Amino acid sequence: IQAPGCLSPDTKRVKQPLEKYALSDLVMRGTLGDKYQIWALLEASDLTLHRVSVGNFIGLYHGEILQVSETEVNIMELSPDGMGCWVERETQLKLVTSALNK
């Protein structure tokens, strides 16, 4: 049950493919792009590769991609606070160039 006036995720929004993975199961492997747009290449724990950009959702906590750079993806997640509201938490996925660094 959600308390009135609280921040909350859009429960009517259709989930995107990377929302079934925890952020810890996603690794940034590189980028694609041009002067108009940049996409991050994220590898999931099942070794599938996904192209994402600003506005895409990832992770288990309604994480929206705010920014993509050549070295990281900035994400705003919504975490339940245990009292019926949600709290914003900013996090990043940083570029990993070797499977040994995961």
N, C-alpha and C positions, 0 to 999 in steps of 0.2 A: 504494500500500500504506500502510495506516495503522499507525502505531506503537501498541503497547498502552498503555492508560492515558491516551491523549491526548483532548483535546476534539475532537469531530467533529460534522458535521451529520447529521441523520436522513436517510439516503439512501432510506429506504422511504416517506417522506412524499410525497404527491402535490403536485407543483409548482403554484403559484398563477399566474394570468395575468400578473402584473407581474414575475415572476421571469425573464421572457425579455428584459427591458430592463436596461441598465446604469442605475445611479442618476443618472448624468449625462444620461440620456435621459428623466428624469421631472422634472416641474415641479409644485410645489404651487400650485394656483390658488385655493383657498378651503376653507371648511369647511361642514358641515351638522351639525345636532344639536339636542339639547335638554339639560335638566339631568341626564339619565341617561347619555347617550352623545354623543360627537363623532366625526365622520368627516372625514377629509381628502379633498379632491378633487384627484387627481393627473392631470395631462395627460402622456400618453406622446408619444414622438417622432413617432408616426404620427397624432397629433392626437386620439386616443381619450381619453375622460375616464373615470376610475375612482374609485370610492368605497372607501376603506380605513379601517381602524381598528386598535386595539391587537390584536396577535396575528396580523395578516395578514403575509405574507411578500412582499418586493419585492427587486428587484435581482438581480445575478448571483452574489452571495456569501452566499446563505441569509440575507438581511437580514430580521429580525423587527421589526415595529413595536412599540416599547415604550411610546410616549406620543404623543398627538396634542393639540396646542394650537391656538389660533386663528392662530398665526404660524409653527409648525414641526411637523415630524414627526421624532421621535427613533427611530433605528434601530440595532439591534445586528447587525453583520455577522460572519460567520465567514470569515476569509481563510486560505488555506493558507500554512504557514510554510516550505515547501520541504523539510521534514525529516519529512513524514508526519503532522504535527499541524496543528491549526487554532488561530488566535488571534482572540479577540474584539476588535472595533473598533467603537466607537460613532460614529455620524455623524448628520447632520440634513439634511432637506430643508426649506428656508425658503420662506415664502410669497412668490410673485412675482405682482405685480398687473398687470404690463405685459409684453407679448411682447418688448419691447425690452430688458427686464432679464434675459432668460434667459441 
